Amino acid sequence: MDLLSSLVLSLALSAAATLLLLRLARRRRLRRLPPGSLGLPLIGETLQLIAAYKTENPEPFIDERVRRHGAVFTTHVFGEPTVFSADPETNRFILQNEGKLFEVSYPGSISNLLGRHSLLLMKGALHKRMHSLTMSFNSSAIIRDHVLVDIDRLIRLNLDAWSGRVLLMEEAKK
């Protein structure tokens, strides 16, 4: 019995030490992020962001954080710490150095919703190629005059069929 209790004690101490080290590593990683608030555990500020986008003017969510933390701030939305930038010069610098100094990405939950083959999730040369193909497809006179008219008609029919409350996830799956 003495061996069993010492084994349990050593396992408990190992687990506690591991949890402590993981927590310290997370804090160290978060310290390198811009200032901001991570909100509630797990959900962060996701509910505030969603509530802001349900209004006619979602900018107060961003404006309030810019006022408190500056034009570049950290928040916690959709399950991950996220850096927001409301500064045009910073955004330009990030976009010009994407793939070199920065890796622009969406939170995992948004990536899952968009799908792994979404144009928004593609990077580098593949993104440029797909964007080019998409733009040349849209600029074709035949496409513009015929196919896009049909697509517009179908979209309007589906939007008109929606009444009352729309569950985005269910409609996206369709």
N, C-alpha and C positions, 0 to 999 in steps of 0.2 A: 504494500500500500504506500510505503514511503517513496518508492520509485515512481509510482503513478502520480502522486501529488507533486513531486518535483518536476516531472515531465509536463504536467498541466501548467504549473507555475512558469516554467521556462517558455512554453508555447504562448501563454498569456503575455509575458514580458516581451517576447519577440513580436507578437502582433501589435502591442502598444507602441513599441519602438518603430515598427514599420509605418504605422499610421502617423506617428509624429514626424518621421522623416518625409513622408508624402505631403503632409500639411506644410512643412517648412519649405519644401521644394516648390509647391504651388504658390506660396506667399512670395518667394523669391522671383518666380516667373512673373507674377502679377505686378511686382514692384517695378518692372521694366516698362510697364504700360503707362500711357498718359493718365493724368488724374481723372477721377470720376467716381461714380457710385455703382456698386454691383447689385444693389437692391436686396431683395429677399433671397434666402438660400434656394437653390434649384431654379426658381422661376425668374429671379433677377428683376428686371424692369419690363419684362415682356408684356404684362397686363397693361401697364401705363402706355407702352408704345401702341398696342392694339387699340386701346381706348382712344388714343390721340388720332389714329387713322380712321376711326369711325366717325369723327367729327368733320365738319366742313373745312376746318383749318388745323392740320396736324402739326404745323410749325411750332406751336408752343412747347411741345415735348423737346424738340431740339433747342429752341431758343432758351429755355430754362436751364438746360445743361451747359450751353455755351456761356450763359451769364455766370453760372457757378464755377465752371471748370476751364473755360477757354474754348477756342474754336476746334481744337482736337481733344476729344474726351473718350473715356472708356465707360461702357455700360455693360450690362449682362442681359442679353436678349436671346430667345430661342435656344436656351440651354448652354450658351457659351459666352465668355467675356468677348466683347466686340468693341473695336475702335471706330468711332464716328469722326468724320472730318467735315466741318462746315466752312472750311477755308478754301476758296478757289485755287489759290497758288499751291497749297499743299496737295490738293486733289490732282492738279496738273502734274506736279512733280511725281506723285505716286503712279499715275497712269503712264507717264513717260518712262518710268523705271520699273514697270511691272515685269517680272521675270528676271530682273537683275538685282535690285535692292529690296523689292517687295513681292509678296505673293498675295494677290487679292483673292479673297474667297468668301463664300457664304457659309453661315452656320450649317452644320450637318443636317439639321431638321429641314432647313430650306432646300438644301441640295437634294434630299430625299423626295421632297414635294415636287421639285422641278424635273427630276429624272436625270440619270447620269449622262444622257446624250443631249442635254439641253445646250443650246448655243451660249446661254449665259454662263455655263460652267466650263466651257472650253477655254483653253489657254494657248498662248503663243501662236505658232504657225498654223495649227489646225483651226483656231478661232478666226484668224485672218482669212484663211481659205474659205471657210464656211460662210463668213460674213460677206465676202466677195461674191460667192455663188448666190447667196440670198438676195443681195442687192441687184445683181444682174438679172435674176429671175423676176424681181419686182419691176424692173425698168423696161422689160419687154412689152411692146405695144399690144401684142396678142394677149398676153397674160393680163395686162392692165385693163383692157377693154372687154374681156370675156370672163376669164376665170375669177378675177377679183370681184366682179359684179356678182357672180354666183356665191362666192364666199361671203360677201357682205350680206346677201339675201338670206343665206343659211344662218349666219350669226344673228341677224335681226329676228328671224323666226324663233330661234332658241331663246333669245333674251325676252321676247314677248311671251313665251311659254312660262317663264318664271313668274310666279306670283307670290307675294308675301316674302317670307324669309328664305334666303338661299344659303345652302350649306356648301361653301366653296370646295371643300375636300371632295364631297360626293360628286359635284358637278365636274371637277377636274378629272376624276376617275372615269367619268362617262366619255 
